């Protein structure tokens, strides 16, 4: 899965809106929307902030399928 799909997946699992993720991470709602829609890419700083807010590792956000395969 791509970063954009993973952010959306974990955000929806928590039942958070983009605004809630923005509030918890300090990343603008507009940026989150653009990333989830594949229009821009995040800096590593923003990936870190989003991962921390969602309570997941950066590895899971960046390449969920690869991490899952390695753990099997």
N, C-alpha and C positions, 0 to 999 in steps of 0.2 A: 504494500500500500504506500501511497505517497504521503508526504508530510501533511499536505492539505487535508487528505481524507482521514488521516490519523487524528489530527487536531479536532476535526469535526466529530469523529467517532467518540473520542474520549470526552469531549464537551457534552455530547448528547447523552452519553452514559451517566453523566452527573446531572443531567436535566438542566443544564445551564444555557442561558441565552448567550449570544456573542457579547452583549453588554455585561453580563455577569462575569464572563471570562476576562473581559477587558478590565473590569473593576478589580478582580483578584490578581491579575498579572501585571497591570500597569502598561499594557500594550493597548493602543487605541482600538476601538471597535471597528473603525474603518479599515485598519491594517489587518485585523483578524478576518474580516469579511473578504478582503482582497486575496489573502492567502488561501482561505478555504475555497475560494472560487478560482484559484490558479492564476490570478492576475499579477501577483508579485511574489517574491520570495522573501523570507525572513532573514534577518541577520542572526548570527549564532546567539547574540545576547537575547533577542526576542524568543528564540527557540528555548533557551534556558528558562526565561520567565514563564513561558507558557507551560513547559514541562513541570516546573515547580508548582505552579498554580493548580495544574491538573493532578499532581501527585504521581507522575509517571517519569520514567527515565528518558533522557534525550534519545537513547537508542530506540526505545519503543516508538517515539514520535517520528524518528527519521527513517526507520526501516523495520516495521513491525513483523513482516513475514520472515525476514532473515533471522531476527532474534528468536521467533517462535521455533523455527526449524532447528536452530542450534540447541535449544533447550529440550528437544525431543530425544 
